[in-house]
Amino acid sequence: MYYVQQGQLIIMMLGGGDKSSQDKDIESAIALSRQIGEKS
């Protein structure tokens, strides 16, 4: 689970896997948070 905070709003991003995919999961969460930021 990852989250992004925009002001008082907290957006929880559910997803991910296990330790073997953690680096890729983090990259995906960062990309998604950037997309969320572009739309606000």
mmCIF file of the N, C-alpha and C atoms, coordinates in Angstrom:
data_MODEL
# 
_entry.id   MODEL 
# 
loop_
_atom_site.group_PDB 
_atom_site.id 
_atom_site.type_symbol 
_atom_site.label_atom_id 
_atom_site.label_alt_id 
_atom_site.label_comp_id 
_atom_site.label_asym_id 
_atom_site.label_entity_id 
_atom_site.label_seq_id 
_atom_site.pdbx_PDB_ins_code 
_atom_site.Cartn_x 
_atom_site.Cartn_y 
_atom_site.Cartn_z 
_atom_site.occupancy 
_atom_site.B_iso_or_equiv 
_atom_site.pdbx_formal_charge 
_atom_site.auth_seq_id 
_atom_site.auth_comp_id 
_atom_site.auth_asym_id 
_atom_site.auth_atom_id 
_atom_site.pdbx_PDB_model_num 
ATOM 1   N N  . MET A 1 1  ? 0.849  -1.164 0.000   1.00 0.00 ? 1  MET A N  1 
ATOM 2   C CA . MET A 1 1  ? 0.000  0.000  0.000   1.00 0.00 ? 1  MET A CA 1 
ATOM 3   C C  . MET A 1 1  ? 0.898  1.231  0.000   1.00 0.00 ? 1  MET A C  1 
ATOM 4   N N  . TYR A 1 2  ? 0.559  2.171  -0.819  1.00 0.00 ? 2  TYR A N  1 
ATOM 5   C CA . TYR A 1 2  ? 1.276  3.435  -0.905  1.00 0.00 ? 2  TYR A CA 1 
ATOM 6   C C  . TYR A 1 2  ? 0.254  4.549  -0.797  1.00 0.00 ? 2  TYR A C  1 
ATOM 7   N N  . TYR A 1 3  ? 0.716  5.750  -0.478  1.00 0.00 ? 3  TYR A N  1 
ATOM 8   C CA . TYR A 1 3  ? -0.224 6.858  -0.402  1.00 0.00 ? 3  TYR A CA 1 
ATOM 9   C C  . TYR A 1 3  ? 0.425  8.133  -0.910  1.00 0.00 ? 3  TYR A C  1 
ATOM 10  N N  . VAL A 1 4  ? -0.445 9.072  -1.326  1.00 0.00 ? 4  VAL A N  1 
ATOM 11  C CA . VAL A 1 4  ? -0.032 10.399 -1.764  1.00 0.00 ? 4  VAL A CA 1 
ATOM 12  C C  . VAL A 1 4  ? -0.880 11.379 -0.975  1.00 0.00 ? 4  VAL A C  1 
ATOM 13  N N  . GLN A 1 5  ? -0.267 12.430 -0.477  1.00 0.00 ? 5  GLN A N  1 
ATOM 14  C CA . GLN A 1 5  ? -1.015 13.458 0.236   1.00 0.00 ? 5  GLN A CA 1 
ATOM 15  C C  . GLN A 1 5  ? -1.002 14.724 -0.590  1.00 0.00 ? 5  GLN A C  1 
ATOM 16  N N  . GLN A 1 6  ? -2.199 15.270 -0.819  1.00 0.00 ? 6  GLN A N  1 
ATOM 17  C CA . GLN A 1 6  ? -2.349 16.539 -1.531  1.00 0.00 ? 6  GLN A CA 1 
ATOM 18  C C  . GLN A 1 6  ? -3.160 17.448 -0.620  1.00 0.00 ? 6  GLN A C  1 
ATOM 19  N N  . GLY A 1 7  ? -2.474 18.372 0.032   1.00 0.00 ? 7  GLY A N  1 
ATOM 20  C CA . GLY A 1 7  ? -3.142 19.210 1.014   1.00 0.00 ? 7  GLY A CA 1 
ATOM 21  C C  . GLY A 1 7  ? -3.644 18.341 2.153   1.00 0.00 ? 7  GLY A C  1 
ATOM 22  N N  . GLN A 1 8  ? -4.942 18.431 2.427   1.00 0.00 ? 8  GLN A N  1 
ATOM 23  C CA . GLN A 1 8  ? -5.527 17.615 3.486   1.00 0.00 ? 8  GLN A CA 1 
ATOM 24  C C  . GLN A 1 8  ? -6.049 16.274 2.969   1.00 0.00 ? 8  GLN A C  1 
ATOM 25  N N  . LEU A 1 9  ? -5.999 16.074 1.675   1.00 0.00 ? 9  LEU A N  1 
ATOM 26  C CA . LEU A 1 9  ? -6.498 14.840 1.056   1.00 0.00 ? 9  LEU A CA 1 
ATOM 27  C C  . LEU A 1 9  ? -5.391 13.789 1.019   1.00 0.00 ? 9  LEU A C  1 
ATOM 28  N N  . ILE A 1 10 ? -5.708 12.589 1.482   1.00 0.00 ? 10 ILE A N  1 
ATOM 29  C CA . ILE A 1 10 ? -4.775 11.470 1.403   1.00 0.00 ? 10 ILE A CA 1 
ATOM 30  C C  . ILE A 1 10 ? -5.363 10.443 0.447   1.00 0.00 ? 10 ILE A C  1 
ATOM 31  N N  . ILE A 1 11 ? -4.611 10.106 -0.589  1.00 0.00 ? 11 ILE A N  1 
ATOM 32  C CA . ILE A 1 11 ? -5.048 9.133  -1.582  1.00 0.00 ? 11 ILE A CA 1 
ATOM 33  C C  . ILE A 1 11 ? -4.275 7.848  -1.334  1.00 0.00 ? 11 ILE A C  1 
ATOM 34  N N  . MET A 1 12 ? -4.986 6.782  -1.003  1.00 0.00 ? 12 MET A N  1 
ATOM 35  C CA . MET A 1 12 ? -4.342 5.489  -0.761  1.00 0.00 ? 12 MET A CA 1 
ATOM 36  C C  . MET A 1 12 ? -4.344 4.689  -2.049  1.00 0.00 ? 12 MET A C  1 
ATOM 37  N N  . MET A 1 13 ? -3.180 4.193  -2.422  1.00 0.00 ? 13 MET A N  1 
ATOM 38  C CA . MET A 1 13 ? -3.032 3.394  -3.635  1.00 0.00 ? 13 MET A CA 1 
ATOM 39  C C  . MET A 1 13 ? -2.786 1.956  -3.204  1.00 0.00 ? 13 MET A C  1 
ATOM 40  N N  . LEU A 1 14 ? -3.764 1.121  -3.434  1.00 0.00 ? 14 LEU A N  1 
ATOM 41  C CA . LEU A 1 14 ? -3.650 -0.277 -3.043  1.00 0.00 ? 14 LEU A CA 1 
ATOM 42  C C  . LEU A 1 14 ? -3.070 -1.065 -4.201  1.00 0.00 ? 14 LEU A C  1 
ATOM 43  N N  . GLY A 1 15 ? -2.083 -1.834 -3.928  1.00 0.00 ? 15 GLY A N  1 
ATOM 44  C CA . GLY A 1 15 ? -1.447 -2.635 -4.963  1.00 0.00 ? 15 GLY A CA 1 
ATOM 45  C C  . GLY A 1 15 ? -0.098 -3.087 -4.474  1.00 0.00 ? 15 GLY A C  1 
ATOM 46  N N  . GLY A 1 16 ? 0.593  -3.758 -5.315  1.00 0.00 ? 16 GLY A N  1 
ATOM 47  C CA . GLY A 1 16 ? 1.920  -4.210 -4.943  1.00 0.00 ? 16 GLY A CA 1 
ATOM 48  C C  . GLY A 1 16 ? 2.005  -5.716 -4.927  1.00 0.00 ? 16 GLY A C  1 
ATOM 49  N N  . GLY A 1 17 ? 3.079  -6.176 -4.399  1.00 0.00 ? 17 GLY A N  1 
ATOM 50  C CA . GLY A 1 17 ? 3.321  -7.614 -4.392  1.00 0.00 ? 17 GLY A CA 1 
ATOM 51  C C  . GLY A 1 17 ? 4.146  -7.990 -3.179  1.00 0.00 ? 17 GLY A C  1 
ATOM 52  N N  . ASP A 1 18 ? 5.163  -8.776 -3.420  1.00 0.00 ? 18 ASP A N  1 
ATOM 53  C CA . ASP A 1 18 ? 6.020  -9.204 -2.324  1.00 0.00 ? 18 ASP A CA 1 
ATOM 54  C C  . ASP A 1 18 ? 7.409  -8.577 -2.491  1.00 0.00 ? 18 ASP A C  1 
ATOM 55  N N  . LYS A 1 19 ? 8.335  -8.985 -1.672  1.00 0.00 ? 19 LYS A N  1 
ATOM 56  C CA . LYS A 1 19 ? 9.677  -8.404 -1.703  1.00 0.00 ? 19 LYS A CA 1 
ATOM 57  C C  . LYS A 1 19 ? 10.354 -8.545 -3.067  1.00 0.00 ? 19 LYS A C  1 
ATOM 58  N N  . SER A 1 20 ? 10.047 -9.612 -3.785  1.00 0.00 ? 20 SER A N  1 
ATOM 59  C CA . SER A 1 20 ? 10.712 -9.832 -5.074  1.00 0.00 ? 20 SER A CA 1 
ATOM 60  C C  . SER A 1 20 ? 10.304 -8.803 -6.128  1.00 0.00 ? 20 SER A C  1 
ATOM 61  N N  . SER A 1 21 ? 9.139  -8.181 -5.969  1.00 0.00 ? 21 SER A N  1 
ATOM 62  C CA . SER A 1 21 ? 8.681  -7.192 -6.949  1.00 0.00 ? 21 SER A CA 1 
ATOM 63  C C  . SER A 1 21 ? 8.632  -5.781 -6.358  1.00 0.00 ? 21 SER A C  1 
ATOM 64  N N  . GLN A 1 22 ? 9.220  -5.592 -5.184  1.00 0.00 ? 22 GLN A N  1 
ATOM 65  C CA . GLN A 1 22 ? 9.100  -4.323 -4.471  1.00 0.00 ? 22 GLN A CA 1 
ATOM 66  C C  . GLN A 1 22 ? 9.639  -3.135 -5.277  1.00 0.00 ? 22 GLN A C  1 
ATOM 67  N N  . ASP A 1 23 ? 10.791 -3.273 -5.909  1.00 0.00 ? 23 ASP A N  1 
ATOM 68  C CA . ASP A 1 23 ? 11.350 -2.157 -6.676  1.00 0.00 ? 23 ASP A CA 1 
ATOM 69  C C  . ASP A 1 23 ? 10.423 -1.737 -7.803  1.00 0.00 ? 23 ASP A C  1 
ATOM 70  N N  . LYS A 1 24 ? 9.887  -2.697 -8.532  1.00 0.00 ? 24 LYS A N  1 
ATOM 71  C CA . LYS A 1 24 ? 8.954  -2.394 -9.621  1.00 0.00 ? 24 LYS A CA 1 
ATOM 72  C C  . LYS A 1 24 ? 7.653  -1.807 -9.082  1.00 0.00 ? 24 LYS A C  1 
ATOM 73  N N  . ASP A 1 25 ? 7.183  -2.313 -7.952  1.00 0.00 ? 25 ASP A N  1 
ATOM 74  C CA . ASP A 1 25 ? 5.965  -1.790 -7.332  1.00 0.00 ? 25 ASP A CA 1 
ATOM 75  C C  . ASP A 1 25 ? 6.136  -0.325 -6.929  1.00 0.00 ? 25 ASP A C  1 
ATOM 76  N N  . ILE A 1 26 ? 7.304  0.010  -6.394  1.00 0.00 ? 26 ILE A N  1 
ATOM 77  C CA . ILE A 1 26 ? 7.583  1.395  -6.006  1.00 0.00 ? 26 ILE A CA 1 
ATOM 78  C C  . ILE A 1 26 ? 7.620  2.289  -7.238  1.00 0.00 ? 26 ILE A C  1 
ATOM 79  N N  . GLU A 1 27 ? 8.263  1.825  -8.298  1.00 0.00 ? 27 GLU A N  1 
ATOM 80  C CA . GLU A 1 27 ? 8.293  2.601  -9.545  1.00 0.00 ? 27 GLU A CA 1 
ATOM 81  C C  . GLU A 1 27 ? 6.874  2.846  -10.067 1.00 0.00 ? 27 GLU A C  1 
ATOM 82  N N  . SER A 1 28 ? 6.030  1.831  -10.008 1.00 0.00 ? 28 SER A N  1 
ATOM 83  C CA . SER A 1 28 ? 4.640  1.972  -10.462 1.00 0.00 ? 28 SER A CA 1 
ATOM 84  C C  . SER A 1 28 ? 3.879  2.965  -9.596  1.00 0.00 ? 28 SER A C  1 
ATOM 85  N N  . ALA A 1 29 ? 4.090  2.913  -8.287  1.00 0.00 ? 29 ALA A N  1 
ATOM 86  C CA . ALA A 1 29 ? 3.413  3.836  -7.371  1.00 0.00 ? 29 ALA A CA 1 
ATOM 87  C C  . ALA A 1 29 ? 3.853  5.276  -7.626  1.00 0.00 ? 29 ALA A C  1 
ATOM 88  N N  . ILE A 1 30 ? 5.138  5.469  -7.889  1.00 0.00 ? 30 ILE A N  1 
ATOM 89  C CA . ILE A 1 30 ? 5.634  6.813  -8.188  1.00 0.00 ? 30 ILE A CA 1 
ATOM 90  C C  . ILE A 1 30 ? 5.023  7.333  -9.485  1.00 0.00 ? 30 ILE A C  1 
ATOM 91  N N  . ALA A 1 31 ? 4.959  6.491  -10.507 1.00 0.00 ? 31 ALA A N  1 
ATOM 92  C CA . ALA A 1 31 ? 4.351  6.896  -11.788 1.00 0.00 ? 31 ALA A CA 1 
ATOM 93  C C  . ALA A 1 31 ? 2.881  7.243  -11.599 1.00 0.00 ? 31 ALA A C  1 
ATOM 94  N N  . LEU A 1 32 ? 2.176  6.442  -10.816 1.00 0.00 ? 32 LEU A N  1 
ATOM 95  C CA . LEU A 1 32 ? 0.758  6.713  -10.569 1.00 0.00 ? 32 LEU A CA 1 
ATOM 96  C C  . LEU A 1 32 ? 0.577  8.012  -9.795  1.00 0.00 ? 32 LEU A C  1 
ATOM 97  N N  . SER A 1 33 ? 1.438  8.266  -8.824  1.00 0.00 ? 33 SER A N  1 
ATOM 98  C CA . SER A 1 33 ? 1.315  9.512  -8.052  1.00 0.00 ? 33 SER A CA 1 
ATOM 99  C C  . SER A 1 33 ? 1.568  10.723 -8.944  1.00 0.00 ? 33 SER A C  1 
ATOM 100 N N  . ARG A 1 34 ? 2.459  10.588 -9.914  1.00 0.00 ? 34 ARG A N  1 
ATOM 101 C CA . ARG A 1 34 ? 2.694  11.692 -10.855 1.00 0.00 ? 34 ARG A CA 1 
ATOM 102 C C  . ARG A 1 34 ? 1.462  11.939 -11.718 1.00 0.00 ? 34 ARG A C  1 
ATOM 103 N N  . GLN A 1 35 ? 0.813  10.859 -12.156 1.00 0.00 ? 35 GLN A N  1 
ATOM 104 C CA . GLN A 1 35 ? -0.411 11.007 -12.945 1.00 0.00 ? 35 GLN A CA 1 
ATOM 105 C C  . GLN A 1 35 ? -1.510 11.673 -12.132 1.00 0.00 ? 35 GLN A C  1 
ATOM 106 N N  . ILE A 1 36 ? -1.619 11.288 -10.875 1.00 0.00 ? 36 ILE A N  1 
ATOM 107 C CA . ILE A 1 36 ? -2.627 11.895 -10.002 1.00 0.00 ? 36 ILE A CA 1 
ATOM 108 C C  . ILE A 1 36 ? -2.335 13.396 -9.846  1.00 0.00 ? 36 ILE A C  1 
ATOM 109 N N  . GLY A 1 37 ? -1.064 13.743 -9.679  1.00 0.00 ? 37 GLY A N  1 
ATOM 110 C CA . GLY A 1 37 ? -0.667 15.146 -9.533  1.00 0.00 ? 37 GLY A CA 1 
ATOM 111 C C  . GLY A 1 37 ? -0.964 15.969 -10.762 1.00 0.00 ? 37 GLY A C  1 
ATOM 112 N N  . GLU A 1 38 ? -0.820 15.370 -11.942 1.00 0.00 ? 38 GLU A N  1 
ATOM 113 C CA . GLU A 1 38 ? -1.090 16.072 -13.196 1.00 0.00 ? 38 GLU A CA 1 
ATOM 114 C C  . GLU A 1 38 ? -2.572 16.377 -13.352 1.00 0.00 ? 38 GLU A C  1 
ATOM 115 N N  . LYS A 1 39 ? -3.425 15.543 -12.792 1.00 0.00 ? 39 LYS A N  1 
ATOM 116 C CA . LYS A 1 39 ? -4.869 15.706 -12.955 1.00 0.00 ? 39 LYS A CA 1 
ATOM 117 C C  . LYS A 1 39 ? -5.479 16.640 -11.927 1.00 0.00 ? 39 LYS A C  1 
ATOM 118 N N  . SER A 1 40 ? -4.705 17.024 -10.890 1.00 0.00 ? 40 SER A N  1 
ATOM 119 C CA . SER A 1 40 ? -5.282 17.897 -9.870  1.00 0.00 ? 40 SER A CA 1 
ATOM 120 C C  . SER A 1 40 ? -5.014 19.346 -10.161 1.00 0.00 ? 40 SER A C  1 
# 
